[in-house]
Amino acid sequence: IVFVHCLSSSAQQFETHAMRFTSNGYPQGLLFAFEYDTSQATQPLAALDVFIEGVLAQTGADKVYAIGHSRGTTVWTSYLDSPAFDGPSKVAKYVNIDGRTQPTLPGGVPTIGIWGEWNTADSGYNRRGNTNAVIGPSPADNYYFGTTSHTAVATSAAASALRREF
């Protein structure tokens, strides 16, 4: 599993996710978090590709499972959709958590969307009751937690169960 974090965050954001995975029997040695500088305007796609190659070499796996949260979803979808990389051949499945929307599967990779309320500050961007955010063509592959905050949805027990099942 390769996790890509959100804006103004770091790979440490994955620690709670990792605890959920390992407490359910997933091996710690198969969990990886990609670190990048979110202050840069460009997406770190080449660096992500190198990181994935390293994970594949270290684990002997043919493909990784991808998880992105918030801005991390833009990194993943950009990587999977980019003709400059062969991302879809390296990613088995992708979990998009409360970030980028698009009507197609990124790179054609099987994908689910997990959506929280996006912004808890009543700024008008909340998704409470709004199920218009989607990733991929199938509404059935999108799960909504409209009263769970943008950050909490990433590590909630219900969302974690969906990730594991997928």
Order of alpha helices (4+ residues) and beta strands (2+ residues): beta-alpha-beta-alpha-beta-alpha-beta-beta-beta-alpha-alpha
